Amino acid sequence: MRSQQEMLREQLKVGVPGAEQEPQLGLSPGSRVPACASKVECMGRTGPIGPNVRAELQFAASQMETGQEFELQLTQAAHGGECIGRHEGKVVFVPFGIPGERVRVRLVEQRRSYARAALLEVLEPSPHRVQPPCPYYGQCGGCHWQHVSYQHQLDIKLAVVADQFRRLARLEEVPLEGIVPADEPWAYRNHIQLHPAGAMAEGVVQLGFVALDGQRVLPVTECLLAHPLVWELHQALELSFGALERVSLRAGINTGEQLVLLESSTEEQPLICLDMEASLCQLTPSGRLYTLVGRSHLHELLNGRRYRISAPSFFQVNTHQAEKLLEVVTSFADIGAGKCVLDLFAGVGTFSLAFAERGARVTAVELSPWAAQDARANLAAYGNATVLEADATEALRSLPGTFEAVVVDPPRAGCGEELCGLLAALRPARLVYVSCDPATLARDTAYLLRSGLALERLLALDMFPQTAHVEVVALFCAGAGAS
Ligand SMILES: C[S@@+](CC[C@H](N)C(=O)[O-])C[C@H]1O[C@@H](n2cnc3c(N)ncnc32)[C@H](O)[C@@H]1O
């Protein structure tokens, strides 16, 4: 008989680490790992670095100078979407390469322990190199891997996740089961955020994405990651409103509902032309949400379950992959009727609704008042579900009772040491940790292992094709052997 694990893998078409995977992967220049064993300063942020690499760097007396051009062998992909090579013993980060390629680069930044270079020429291209279809690729900060075939993007992501766990969780054997690929690697986003790009053109605000350098806004007239329902909003929107900070365009891919949220820098009400049937809201600096047209929320369906999502609430940006994520989380949590489950960082109740439907006794904790209200509305039909609008750590300090399963899905910064300690102290039979940053998940894994939990399963999901982002779900257990 096939195990539950095998059936889930088959259902989700999980890709496993392939033969073409890079043999060895390295440190993470752009990752934000607040607390880890050792760090290097990277682009004004911090990133982890393993002990072997550190020892090597101490002996790297490099004579390199900014502007210098040289050849480099790219050996591995880094967590933030760049590749790594070594020149005169020093680690050099290069964007838009592929591990295995020989490239010519120009040094653009020198630090004591690493350098950054711009790609000038690919001397020996990877067989996985493809033509990036987006005209903004290389300037826009949104995508990192468009120049890599989709299958190889999956291999790179798997290798990066495994590397983070080896380095930050100090695991020799990483129980990574594979990666769930996206059926549609383009036009998948149900939500994009744009910013005003410079001066108005003929009285109309030009919108764009944050550029690769993070310093400016790049005006765009198309985005290949945006779902057509989302891009339709962009085409229909005419804004002549100076006090604009950010514009969110959202759609329910399975419901067809569309919503625009304007975040303004003043309380002033804008003049807007939106030539289509969609909701239009404004969030002002005082935190007030105004409904200018339609409703203050939209709906999305995940595996037939209907969710209300308020304009400022978080929701998974890739609807089809979110449906698979939901399958993975419910399978890992394995919670039955009458059992107690705690859903921390619950959002609009994405996972809680599936647990409540199974008859579990659900406690959902969510900090955002908008999302907590949505979760209450989404769970209203279930007397077995309670939503607390609270900080996850605060809530955990005072929550009474025991939980068979706990699900945590924190923002990119992860749970951190204190919350990991509190989670381990709960001794849930199953702790499901959903993460959009493998570096902070790997760091938190070290805390959880130290507190006596055991890492049972680890599965990646590609929620963000063409980008360096990857979702990872980990299952920890507090069985007898784990303490
Ligand atoms: C990555 S989202 C996950 C939401 C939900 N699990 C889902 O899949 O849709 C993280 C959520 O945590 C919430 N959040 C952020 N900081 C929090 C905190 N300190 N305590 C509780 N919730 C928090 C955010 O508002 C957001 O809804």
The ligand as a Gaussian input file, in Angstrom:
#p B3LYP/6-31G(d) Opt

LIG

0 1
 C        3.237000      34.975000       5.747000
 S        1.716000      35.586000       6.292000
 C        0.826000      34.086000       6.542000
 C       -0.667000      34.209000       6.626000
 C       -1.464000      32.913000       6.480000
 N       -0.891000      31.820000       7.219000
 C       -1.646000      32.546000       5.036000
 O       -1.030000      31.569000       4.569000
 O       -2.393000      33.249000       4.331000
 C        2.123000      36.140000       7.884000
 C        0.956000      36.722000       8.672000
 O        1.434000      37.017000       9.993000
 C        0.884000      38.246000      10.426000
 N        1.801000      38.745000      11.459000
 C        2.928000      39.476000      11.287000
 N        3.531000      39.662000      12.473000
 C        2.799000      39.008000      13.407000
 C        2.927000      38.829000      14.812000
 N        3.947000      39.356000      15.475000
 N        2.000000      38.087000      15.454000
 C        0.950000      37.550000      14.779000
 N        0.766000      37.700000      13.442000
 C        1.682000      38.421000      12.763000
 C        0.782000      39.078000       9.175000
 O       -0.192000      40.090000       9.333000
 C        0.388000      38.026000       8.126000
 O       -1.002000      37.911000       8.034000

